[in-house]
Amino acid sequence: MDSIAALAQYKSGTIQDFLDTRGHFERCLGPEYRMLIKPASGSLIGRVKTISCEVLTKPETQGRTTERAVIVMKQYESHVGPGDVVVMGPSTRGAFPAFEWVGGFIASLFHGCGAAGVVTPFIRDIEEIEPLGLAVVAQGTHPAIIRYRVKGVTLGTPVCIGGVEVKTGDIVVSDSDGTVIIPNDEALLTDLVAFLREHAELEKKAWEDRKRGDLVSTVFGRYGAL
């Protein structure tokens, strides 16, 4: 089984448990980011394709032409592929005004490219996006459009979102507990999958003993896993 596909069996929290052991303590997006639109499987997993922008301190209308927008859309269509998770957001850390980053038509563009989902600060047109089957992780919805509020759209450069710097090639795992970003490191991924399989067996035994009536402290002492 493909290593990324194998992650679908495991919870985001257990993945972060492993990352903690390797010193990757800050790989979870903040709790303000939640699954607004769930995929049929219940979890979103895939390789990241980033789209970053510089957020303007004040909205600008100059240069925001239809021709420029078409060029950017064509870049998106070339950038995103099947199974990708699009992470779209600011290029730098820090607070920024609330506005939508992905609306109905751009969501349909990503869906048409085969993307599995999108992670972004805010969306709009949620009623148009939901029928697509495109998973969405975001803080919420917002009616203000992105067009006049960012500049310098770049593809494949880091995005700073939810307190995490996300890079193209990283792996997103998002479920009902939250969203974790796994660094793009094949050796780390191999070790992670091995850890998850071992932990799943221990956790299964721990729950069996707990349901039998063993104390939590006894179960944890026995298996070191809960």
N, C-alpha and C positions, 0 to 999 in steps of 0.2 A: 504493500500500500504506500502511495505517495505520502511523504512526511507531513505535508501541509494538510492533506485530506485526513490523516490520522488524528490531527488535533481536534477534529469535530467531535470526538468522543469525550473530550475533557473540558473542565470548567476553567474559565478565565482566572479564577482565584488560585487554582492549583498550578497553573502556568506561572503566575507571578510568584508563587512559593518557590518554584525552581529558580526563577530569575533572581530572587533574593539571594539564593545560595551562591550565585555567580557575581554578586555585587551590583546587579541591575535593579536597584531599589525603586527607581522612579519611572516605571514604564507603564503605569496605568493612567488613563485620562481621568481628569477630575470628575467627581460625582455629578457635576452639572451636565455631563454628556451621557445621554441614555439612548436606548434603541427606540426611536420614534416609529419606525416601520420595520417589523421583524420579517425575516425570510421564512419560508415554509419550514425550514429545518430548525428554526428557533435561534440559530447562532450565525454570525457573519464571520467568515474566515477567508483570507486571501492575501496575496501579495499587494503591496502598496504601489500606487502610482500617484505622485504628488503633483499638485498645482498650487503654487504659492503666489501671493500678491502683497504689495506694499499698501497698507491701509493709510488713506489720506487723513490728515487732521481736520480737513474741511472739504466737503463735497465739491467736485469740479465738473462742469459740463463741457468745457472746451476739449475738442479732440475726440469726443465720444460719438463716433460716427458709425453708421450701419456697416460701412465697408470694413472698418477696423474690427467690429464685432464678428463679422463673417470670417476674417482671417484667424481670429482667436478660436472660433468654433472648429474650423478646419484643423487647427493644431490639436485641439482636444481629440478630435476624431482619429488623428494619427497616433496619439499618445496612449490612449486607453485601449485595452484588449480584453479578451474573454477571461473571466475569473478575477480580474483586478478589483481592488478596493481603492476607489479614488479618495485621497485625503486632500481636501482643498481648504486653505486657510491662510493666515498671515505668515509672512516670512520672518518675523521677529517676535520675541516674547514681549509681554506687556499688555495692558488693558487697551481695548479698542471699542468703538461704538458698535451697537447692535444693528445688524442688517442681514438680509438674506444673502447667502453665497451660492445657493443652487435653487433654481425654480423649476417649474414643470418641464419646459422645453430642454433645458440643460440636463435635467435628470433623464429625459427620454433619449438624449444624445448618448449619455453614458450607458444607459440600458441597451441602446442599439449597438453599442460597441461590445456588448457582452459582459459589462462590469457586474460584479456581484453586489456591490453596494457603494455607499459614499459616507465619509466621515467629514463633517464640516460644522462650523459654529451654528448657523441657522439656515433653515430652508423656508420657502413659501410655496404656495400651490400644492399643499399636501394632498388634497383630494385628487389632484391629477397624478401625483407621484405614486400613491398607494396602489392603484391597479396595475402598475408596471411590474411589481414584484421586486423592485430594487430596494434592498435594505438601506435604511438610513439611521446613522448615529449622529445626533446633534443635541444642542442645548434646547432647541425648540423651534418655533416658527416666528417669522418677522416679516411684515409687509414691505419694508423699505428695500429697494433694489440695489444690487451691488454696483451697477454700471458707473455711477458717479462717485463712488466711495473708495475705489482702489485704483492703483496703477501698477505698471510693471509686472504683468502676468508672466510667470515663468514656469516651465515644465521640468519636473525632475529634480528641483532644488528643495531643500528642507522646508517643512511646514512646522510652525510652533503652535501646538493646539492642546488644550487641556493640561498644560504644564509639561508636555513631552515634545521633544524635537523628533519629528517623524521624517524618515527618508525613503525615497523610492527603493524598493526591494525589501523593506521591512515587512513583517507579517502582522496583520490585524486579527485579533480574536475578540469578538464582542458577543456577549450573551446577557442574560437577565441580571447578572451581578455587576457588569461593567465592561470596560474595553481595555485590553492590554496590547501593547505594541512590542513584538519580539524583534530584536535586532537582526539584521541581515547577516547571519553568520551560520554557515552550513554545519560546522562542527557543533556549535551551540544547539542548533535545531536537532541534530542527531541525538545528542545527550539529553535534550528535553524530552523527546519522544520516549527514550528508554526510561527516564525518570517517571514519566506519566504512567507508563505501563506497569512499572513496579509499584508505584503508589496506588494505582487502581486496585491491584490485588490485595495490598495491605488494608486499604480502606474497606474493601468488601469483607475481609475477615473481621475487621474492627466492628463493622456494623452488625455482623452476625453475632458476635460476642455481646455487643451492647443490647441487642434485641433479646438475647438469652437472659439478660439481667445483670451482666457484669458492670461494675462501676466504671464511669468514664476514666477515672484516674488509673484504674487497672488496665483498661483497654489501651490507653495511650502508652502506659509503661510497657505493655506487651509488644506493640507494633510501632510506636513512634509516629503514628499517622492517624488523623481524624478527618 
